[in-house]
Amino acid sequence: MSVREFAFDDRAVRVGNADKVLFPDIGLTEGDLADYYYRVSGAILLHLRNRPVSMQRFPEGIRERGFYAKQTPDYFPDWVESVKIEVLETGEIQPQVVVNKSETLIYLVDQATITLHAWLSRTGRLQYPDKLIFDLDPPGDFATARDAARELHQLLDELELPSYLMTTGSRGLHVGVPLDGSAEFDAVRDFARNLAGLLASRAPDRLTTETRKNKRGGRLFLDYLRNAYAQTSVAPYSVRAKPGAPVATPLLWAELDDPQLTSQRFHVGILSDRLGEHGDPWADFYDRGVSLAAARERLAHLMKQ
């Protein structure tokens, strides 16, 4: 058993099973995964800071079933930050990990965490999201997700809302809108549902807001359902538990036209070089947070036409 140690200002963090293979198809080990997160920590922490996260853990690697861990285990060290979360269904209060430091990222890898799923709101204002997400998973060919993202981008432009694009590293694309945190989840979700409904009405043969899969008829579901308290979305630059170790990767909108683009195009082997060459296309995301008040009025007008 090999051990890797990562030095930080306040402490050193060990990865105790550094030679344990998590991705057998490419031989990627737990130590390799820790190296990746160490290299991209500056970028990913921007998108994790002060957000509760759910950990997707794979103690035996991706060939075995992993599990989601929301609650912070009792054995985690005190320096791993957490926030107390109310579970609405039960009223129970439970601690959930918050990743504000690079050493926390490495510690979570040591716990066989591959993927991080982050809340759309931050500690202190958990009922008020600062991010709106549309999840576009194609029912078949990736081109359907590409087309849906392009049309969604155009509609958001009509509403004068900033929008950002990301591959999920799994099947599809995410389109994100930065918010100023002034509206509660219910209001944000209502807006997202109405927007998705309008977009679906413009292309009813290809797009739908039907939540039941057996009613979609092969159309792409404009998934707005993540915009709710305690729901999460995969964090930008998070590795997915898929062969090849693909990464959820922020894109420039111009990259949507790249014929080689797929949801799993970018992976741990090339992502840090991409960041070094091009930077983070979402670097200014949280500087552009907007109120939905004016956009809500514009959307209502468009829905009447």
Salt bridges, closest charged atoms under 4 A:
GLU5 OE1 - ARG14 NE 3.20
ASP35 OD1 - ARG4 NH2 2.97
GLU60 OE1 - LYS20 NZ 3.60
GLU103 OE2 - ARG11 NH1 3.35
ASP130 OD1 - ARG51 NH1 2.92
ASP130 OD2 - ARG122 NE 2.73
ASP135 OD1 - HIS174 NE2 3.29
ASP135 OD2 - ARG226 NH2 2.97
ASP137 OD2 - ARG171 NH1 3.65
ASP147 OD1 - ARG150 NH1 3.28
GLU151 OE1 - ARG206 NH2 2.89
ASP157 OD2 - HIS153 NE2 3.90
GLU158 OE2 - ARG202 NH1 2.88
GLU160 OE1 - ARG298 NH2 3.11
ASP190 OD1 - ARG193 NH2 2.77
GLU210 OE2 - ARG212 NE 3.03
GLU255 OE2 - ARG274 NH1 2.92
ASP257 OD1 - ARG150 NH2 2.81
ASP258 OD2 - ARG265 NH1 2.31
GLU277 OE1 - HIS278 NE2 3.67
ASP280 OD2 - HIS47 NE2 2.99
